């Protein structure tokens, strides 16, 4: 509004013009803030997605490692069981040899 008077209407016009200018500045600042928040939100979303992918990869690797470890432990246990059975068998055969062998006849 353009009014150059010094009366009440002039003061009111100047005040309204100043208020309009301040509202425009505020609207511009809000628009800039919204753009910054939107950009930050997108960056955070991308970061969260990358973190999620990394966690999934780590979980997969841990599962593979654990599965391999379990398989190795199972195999080792089976080997130990077979060795114990063979040792027991040999021990029994050795006992029979001593009991029925030539030194006791």
C-alpha positions in Angstrom: 0.0 0.0 0.0 1.2 3.4 -0.8 0.1 6.3 1.5 2.5 8.9 2.7 0.3 10.7 5.2 1.4 11.3 8.8 -2.0 10.9 10.3 -3.5 7.7 11.8 -4.1 6.2 8.4 -0.5 6.8 7.3 0.8 5.2 10.5 -1.6 2.3 10.1 -0.6 1.9 6.4 3.1 1.9 7.3 2.5 -0.6 10.1 0.6 -2.9 7.7 3.3 -2.6 5.1 5.9 -3.6 7.7 3.8 -6.5 8.8 3.4 -7.7 5.3 7.1 -7.5 4.7 7.8 -9.4 7.9 5.2 -12.1 7.0 6.9 -12.5 3.6 10.3 -12.9 5.3 8.8 -15.4 7.7 7.1 -17.4 4.9 10.4 -17.5 3.0 12.2 -18.7 6.2 9.6 -21.4 6.7 9.9 -22.6 3.1 13.7 -22.8 3.5 13.4 -24.7 6.8 10.9 -27.1 5.2 13.4 -27.8 2.4 16.2 -28.4 4.9 14.1 -30.7 6.9 13.0 -32.6 3.8 16.6 -33.0 2.7 17.8 -34.1 6.1 14.9 -36.6 6.2 15.9 -38.1 2.9 19.5 -38.4 4.0 18.5 -40.0 7.3 16.3 -42.5 5.4 19.1 -43.4 3.1 21.4 -43.8 6.1 18.9 -46.0 7.8 18.5 -48.2 4.7 22.3 -48.6 4.4 22.4 -49.5 8.1 19.6 -52.1 7.6 21.5 -53.6 4.7 24.7 -53.8 6.7 22.9 -55.4 9.6 21.4 -58.0 7.3 24.8 -58.8 5.8 26.3 -59.1 9.3 23.5 -61.4 10.4 23.9 -63.5 7.3 27.7 -63.8 7.9 27.1 -64.6 11.6 24.7 -67.3 10.7 27.1 -68.8 8.1 29.9 -68.7 10.7 27.7 -70.3 13.4 26.4 -72.9 11.0 30.0 -73.8 9.9 31.1 -73.9 13.6 28.2 -76.2 14.5 29.0 -78.4 11.5 32.6 -78.6 12.5 31.7 -79.3 16.2 29.3 -82.0 15.1 31.9 -83.6 12.8 34.5 -83.5 15.6 32.0 -85.1 18.0 31.3 -87.8 15.5 35.1 -88.4 15.0 35.6 -88.5 18.7 32.7 -91.0 19.1 34.2 -93.2 16.4 37.6 -93.0 18.0 36.2 -93.9 21.4 34.3 -96.9 19.9 37.4 -98.1 18.1 39.5 -97.6 21.3 36.9 -99.6 23.2 36.9 -102.3 20.6 40.7 -102.5 20.6 40.7 -102.6 24.4 38.3 -105.4 24.4 40.3 -107.3 21.8 43.5 -106.7 23.8 41.8 -108.0 27.0 40.8 -111.2 25.1 44.3 -111.6 23.8 45.7 -111.4 27.3 43.1 -113.6 28.8 43.2 -116.3 26.1 46.8 -115.8 25.0 49.8 -118.1 25.4 51.1 -116.6 28.6 48.2 -117.8 30.6 48.1 -121.4 29.2 
